[in-house]
Amino acid sequence: MERTSRGFGMCWSGEASAVLAVAGLGTAAYIAVKGESKELWIPLIYFALMASVFPLKEEVPKQSSL
């Protein structure tokens, strides 16, 4: 992770995190509909939701500097 003036940040952009979050949620939905066990798709949903927090976190400082 890289050090920024606001603390530690991710190594990629908010857009990349959003793509990973959408891909993770889509994969989890596909696996759930396919009938795989919960132990596989619930963690995928969790990590996809955690990846979706980063792009949201990046928007807040941009809006507050108006």
N, C-alpha and C positions, 0 to 999 in steps of 0.2 A: 504494500500500500504506500501511496505517496503522501508526504506531509504537505498540507496546505495551510493557509492562514486561518482557516476555520477548523483545523484539526486534521485527522487522518481521512483521506478520501479513497475512493475506489480507483483502480487503475484504468477503468474505461469510462466512457461517457454515459450520461443518463439515457440516451437513445439506445445504446447497446444493452443496458440493463432492462429497458422496456421490451426490447426484442426477446431477450432471454426469458423475461417473465411471461410474455405472451406464448412463446414456444413451450415453456414449462407447463403452463395452464392447459394449453391445447393437448400436449402429450398426456397429462394427467387425466383430462377428460376422455381422451381416446381409450386409455388403459382402463378407466373405470367403466366405460360403456361396454368395452370388450369383455368385462367380467373378471379381470385380474383381482388379486387379493388387495385388501385395504392397506396392507403393510407396504405395498409398492406405490400406490398412487397418492396416499395421504402425505407422505414426506415430500413428494414432488410438488404438491399444492403448497405446502408450507414454504419450501425454498423458492418457489415462483413468487409467492406473495412477498417474501423477504426481498427478492430482487426488484419487485415493483415499488418498494419503499424508496429506493435510491433516486429514481427520476423525480419523485414527488418532493424529496428532500432538496433537490437541486433547484426546484422552481421557487421555493419559499424565499431564499435570500435574493433572488433576482427580482421578485415582486417587492420586497421590502426596501430596495434601493431606489425606488421611484421618487 
